[in-house]
């Protein structure tokens, strides 16, 4: 069983790397990758430890990098990367995380206020003290403190889950709460080239999270970036979506990957290797064509 999309507390997960490795081992995951957002800090921690104490399977170095395409904030996965090179390059082409977060938070807050939302006093000033990783998650929590803001969010899912709110509202150019992050996040072309320069393979994760923008984003990435593969198996994908991507990869000669997008308690219903209600559990055979390129 494989799981090549997991997160630790070095980004927006709740578990440290030891807990992730132990859970992967207990679940029977034979190939694992930790793919924290926009940093390789976990690999600095692992460097001085013997991970075989926690995990007996094969470990593939990975990362999930934010990118910008067609007005939408997306992510690209990199596997088999030189983490030292990647860390240096991230510091050169990405804004410092706190600086980017404050800029994004201010823009989103201004949009919310213009729309007529209500917030507690000093909500912007309190963000840095909150310890919350993402600005959208913080402001989404603050937004829900005032039930009158509910009228500005059209569906229950977006009101309840920040991840859905982010995709449908703040990263959707058609939404009144859209935040243009084109000057805060590097282009998809630049991110794909960065992964290549770090010696890695470039994969497209969770493409259907972009809903009605998914098809155009997939087409754009395939035409303008050097894409090696697609995450065909994902915790929230339907069988029809997975089958579509498998056929797409076969037609376009692209590699296949699988990932739960495990975040620990932040997505408690998603389990390492197994996804949601055991809907993942993907055989390591899908790596036969490309695992030697990333190990």
Secondary structure, 3 states (H helix, E strand, C coil): CEEEEECCCCCCCCCCHHHHHHHHHHHCCCEEEECCECCCHHHHHHCCCCHHHCCCCEECCEEEEEEEECCEEEEEEEECCCHHHHHHHHHHHCCCHHHHHHHHHHHHHHHHHHHCCCCCCCHHHHHHHHCCCCHHHHHHHHHCCCHHHHHHCCCHHHHHCHHHHHHHHHCCCCCCCCCCCCCCCCEHHHHHHHHHHCCCEEEECCHHHHHHHHHHHHHHHHHHCCCCEEEEEECCCCHHHHHHHHHHHHHHCCEEEEECCECHHHHCCCECCCECCCCCCECHHHHCCCHHHCC
